[in-house]
Amino acid sequence: MEAREEAVGLLEVYGLTCAFLAADAGCKAADVRLETFDKNKPANADALPVPLLVTVKFRGSVAAVEAAMEAGEEMAKSLTGVVQRHIIARPTGDTEKMLKLNAFDKN
């Protein structure tokens, strides 16, 4: 399946460990693949449960992404929590370009 034909699920959680566990749960629950995580340290980081926000990106069919997101969100809620969750059924070409950007590549 070509990337532009795949849905993307964006699950933003508190902390890298939570992101790994949510990603693992999502991948075990559905036939999805992961794209590179992204991170964000907001200005109010010291007030958050964990000072780093990480976005997990699931790719696959809409149904598979929905199942992965549900499992990932359940896992994250049992740990540090979920900030946001969104599913884009058919990302545009420009959105696809933005999905490839990530702050983990920066020093």
N, C-alpha and C positions, 0 to 999 in steps of 0.2 A: 504494500500500500504506500503510495507516495505521501510524503509528509503533509502536503496541502490537503490531502483527503482524510487525514487523521484528526481526530479531536485532540484537544490538549486540556488537561486538568491541572490547575495551579492551586497547590495547597501550601499556604504560608503558615509556618509554625514557629514556636519559640525554641531556638537552639538547634545545633547540628546533630546531636545525639537523637533528639526527637525526630528530626528530619529523616535520619537513616532508618529508624524504627518504623516510621509512618510509610516510607518508601518500600521497605521490606514487606510490610503488611499488605500494601496495595498491590505489589507485584505478585504476591502469593494468592491474592483473592481474584485476580483477573489477568487476562492475556494482554498485558501492556508492557511498554518499555519506558525506561526513564531517560530523560534528557538531563543535562548538567544542572545541578542545583544552582540557585542564586542566593545571595545574602544581602542583608541590609542592616546597618547599625543606625537606628533612628536617633534623633537628637535627644529624645527622652529615654534612652536605653537604660539608664540607671533605675528608672521607675518600673521597668518591665520585669516579669518573672525570670527571664533570661535575657541578657543584653544584646542578643543577636537574633534577627529574624531570618529564617531560611525558607526559600520557596522550592518545593518539590514539584517536578513537572512530569506528569504521566502522559504517554501518547498511545493511541490505539483507536478502536472504534468507540463511538459514543457510549454504547452500553458497557464496554469494558472499562472505559475511563470512569464512568459513573460508579461502577462496582469498586474499582481501585480507590477512588476518592472516598467512598464511604468507609472502606476498611482503614485507609490511612488516617482519615479524620477521627475515627473511633480510637485508634491507637494514640494519636496525638492528644486527644482529650484526656486520655488516661495518664498522660505524662505531664507536659508543661502547658499544653493548650494549643488552640488554633487561632490564628489572627484573622485570616480570610480564606475563602475557597471559591473558585470559579471554574466553570467548564466552558470552553469555546469549541463549538461543534465543528466549525470549518474556518480556521484562522485565515485571514487574507495574506497575501504575499508579504506585505509590509509587517504584519504582525509576526509572521514566521521569522523575518530578519531580527526582530526585537527579541524573540524567544531564544535566540542563539547568544545574546549578550549575557554575561554574568560577571559579578564582582569577584568571584574566586580566582579569576585570571589576573587580577591586579595585585601588585605587591603592596 
